[in-house]
Amino acid sequence: MREKFGIVFLRKRLNTDYIDLYQIHWPPKDIPFGEVAQTMKKLQEQGKIRHIGISNFGIQNMQEWFNQGGTAVSNQIGYNLLFRSPEYEIVPFCRENNIGVLVYMPLMQGLLAGCWSSVEEIPLLRRRTRHFSKNRPGTRHGEEGCERLTIETVQAIHALSQHLEIPMATLSLSWLKWQKGVSSIIVGCRSKAQMENNIEALLKPLDPEVLSLLNEITYPLKRYMGKNADMWENEKNARIQ
Ligand SMILES: NC(=O)c1ccc[n+]([C@@H]2O[C@H](COP(=O)([O-])OP(=O)(O)OC[C@H]3O[C@@H](n4cnc5c(N)ncnc54)[C@H](OP(=O)(O)O)[C@@H]3O)[C@@H](O)[C@H]2O)c1
């Protein structure tokens, strides 16, 4: 029954008989890891999927996944200049174990594209992470957040991007691309122009001095956000363990 996991839609919607990379979106809560791992392995043996990926797995989750017979070529996680929590544990673990870090939300949903200069301007659905106060509608982390530090950090990155005459989105994506362990980046694009700019950003080299400056500028926010790699939940309720 579990073999159905979306496979039936493949032929109809994607016109293909197999999936290149099939990812477990979040660590399974209701189904034992071993059962999921076995199903994935079977799908792979049947040729329905080529590679197995995981997403939002912390180091405990990954250890359990491997102990239960799971494999993974990649771990898809949220990682960007404003959210460097994965650097504490997840990225080093992935590097040591030869698991590609596949990044989501590389532009922090547009915050790193220079679109907004105050929290009030940010669309509601994009201000639910731990950066924002628990008083913002839609948040569930119950924390104070660090809105001032977040906006100050955005402004500092913006100032550097203006000084270098490099668009902020380009600078942010280039920084990410040069982080060790990052193998792929999924960027959300609203238009053809955004996509073209983003592809160009990923092809360009970045001066190591600029990389260090960006690390320095974003370090206070990295320290504030800490090791919890769940952008939306406090440490106690974090789904990424
Ligand atoms: N595995 C998971 O749990 C998980 C969670 C979240 C997301 N994801 C994946 O990650 C993907 C990317 O995340 P995301 O789209 O939420 O965030 P994102 O890639 O950080 O931000 C995308 C937004 O940035 C703006 N943007 C992109 N390129 C730009 C450019 N060149 N100039 C100016 N603005 C630019 C656009 O904002 P405007 O719309 O304002 O123009 C766009 O909608 C998603 O499609 C999804 O597949 C996975």
Ligand as a Chemical Component Dictionary entry (heavy atoms), coordinates in Angstrom:
data_LIG
# 
_chem_comp.id                   LIG 
_chem_comp.type                 NON-POLYMER 
_chem_comp.pdbx_formal_charge   0 
_chem_comp.three_letter_code    LIG 
# 
loop_
_chem_comp_atom.comp_id 
_chem_comp_atom.atom_id 
_chem_comp_atom.alt_atom_id 
_chem_comp_atom.type_symbol 
_chem_comp_atom.charge 
_chem_comp_atom.model_Cartn_x 
_chem_comp_atom.model_Cartn_y 
_chem_comp_atom.model_Cartn_z 
_chem_comp_atom.pdbx_ordinal 
LIG N1  N1  N 0  11.645 20.646 2.409  1  
LIG C1  C1  C 0  10.952 21.609 2.997  2  
LIG O1  O1  O 0  10.463 21.459 4.120  3  
LIG C2  C2  C 0  10.776 22.935 2.289  4  
LIG C3  C3  C 0  10.295 24.046 3.001  5  
LIG C4  C4  C 0  10.168 25.267 2.322  6  
LIG C5  C5  C 0  10.506 25.361 0.984  7  
LIG N2  N2  N 1  10.944 24.242 0.321  8  
LIG C6  C6  C 0  11.320 24.303 -1.106 9  
LIG O2  O2  O 0  12.215 25.365 -1.327 10 
LIG C7  C7  C 0  11.823 26.093 -2.498 11 
LIG C8  C8  C 0  12.320 27.512 -2.378 12 
LIG O3  O3  O 0  11.790 28.135 -1.229 13 
LIG P1  P1  P 0  10.932 29.474 -1.262 14 
LIG O4  O4  O 0  10.451 29.756 -2.643 15 
LIG O5  O5  O -1 9.905  29.371 -0.192 16 
LIG O6  O6  O 0  11.979 30.570 -0.784 17 
LIG P2  P2  P 0  13.222 31.279 -1.494 18 
LIG O7  O7  O 0  13.740 30.486 -2.629 19 
LIG O8  O8  O 0  14.139 31.634 -0.385 20 
LIG O9  O9  O 0  12.578 32.665 -1.986 21 
LIG C9  C9  C 0  11.854 32.750 -3.181 22 
LIG C10 C10 C 0  11.353 34.187 -3.351 23 
LIG O10 O10 O 0  12.460 35.085 -3.460 24 
LIG C11 C11 C 0  12.175 36.112 -4.383 25 
LIG N3  N3  N 0  13.198 36.061 -5.450 26 
LIG C12 C12 C 0  13.734 34.967 -6.053 27 
LIG N4  N4  N 0  14.677 35.333 -6.943 28 
LIG C13 C13 C 0  14.747 36.684 -6.918 29 
LIG C14 C14 C 0  15.521 37.648 -7.610 30 
LIG N5  N5  N 0  16.433 37.298 -8.519 31 
LIG N6  N6  N 0  15.304 38.951 -7.328 32 
LIG C15 C15 C 0  14.399 39.338 -6.407 33 
LIG N7  N7  N 0  13.626 38.465 -5.724 34 
LIG C16 C16 C 0  13.806 37.155 -5.965 35 
LIG C17 C17 C 0  10.767 35.846 -4.924 36 
LIG O11 O11 O 0  9.908  36.621 -4.101 37 
LIG P3  P3  P 0  8.558  37.306 -4.697 38 
LIG O12 O12 O 0  7.585  36.161 -4.764 39 
LIG O13 O13 O 0  8.220  38.283 -3.634 40 
LIG O14 O14 O 0  8.917  37.897 -6.018 41 
LIG C18 C18 C 0  10.591 34.367 -4.655 42 
LIG O15 O15 O 0  9.244  33.999 -4.475 43 
LIG C19 C19 C 0  10.304 25.905 -2.561 44 
LIG O16 O16 O 0  9.816  26.018 -3.858 45 
LIG C20 C20 C 0  10.134 24.492 -2.019 46 
LIG O17 O17 O 0  10.256 23.550 -3.068 47 
LIG C21 C21 C 0  11.108 23.053 0.962  48 
# 
loop_
_chem_comp_bond.comp_id 
_chem_comp_bond.atom_id_1 
_chem_comp_bond.atom_id_2 
_chem_comp_bond.value_order 
_chem_comp_bond.pdbx_ordinal 
LIG N1  C1  SING 1  
LIG C1  O1  DOUB 2  
LIG C1  C2  SING 3  
LIG C2  C3  SING 4  
LIG C2  C21 DOUB 5  
LIG C3  C4  DOUB 6  
LIG C4  C5  SING 7  
LIG C5  N2  DOUB 8  
LIG N2  C6  SING 9  
LIG N2  C21 SING 10 
LIG C6  O2  SING 11 
LIG C6  C20 SING 12 
LIG O2  C7  SING 13 
LIG C7  C8  SING 14 
LIG C7  C19 SING 15 
LIG C8  O3  SING 16 
LIG O3  P1  SING 17 
LIG P1  O4  DOUB 18 
LIG P1  O5  SING 19 
LIG P1  O6  SING 20 
LIG O6  P2  SING 21 
LIG P2  O7  DOUB 22 
LIG P2  O8  SING 23 
LIG P2  O9  SING 24 
LIG O9  C9  SING 25 
LIG C9  C10 SING 26 
LIG C10 O10 SING 27 
LIG C10 C18 SING 28 
LIG O10 C11 SING 29 
LIG C11 N3  SING 30 
LIG C11 C17 SING 31 
LIG N3  C12 SING 32 
LIG N3  C16 SING 33 
LIG C12 N4  DOUB 34 
LIG N4  C13 SING 35 
LIG C13 C14 SING 36 
LIG C13 C16 DOUB 37 
LIG C14 N5  SING 38 
LIG C14 N6  DOUB 39 
LIG N6  C15 SING 40 
LIG C15 N7  DOUB 41 
LIG N7  C16 SING 42 
LIG C17 O11 SING 43 
LIG C17 C18 SING 44 
LIG O11 P3  SING 45 
LIG P3  O12 DOUB 46 
LIG P3  O13 SING 47 
LIG P3  O14 SING 48 
LIG C18 O15 SING 49 
LIG C19 O16 SING 50 
LIG C19 C20 SING 51 
LIG C20 O17 SING 52 
# 
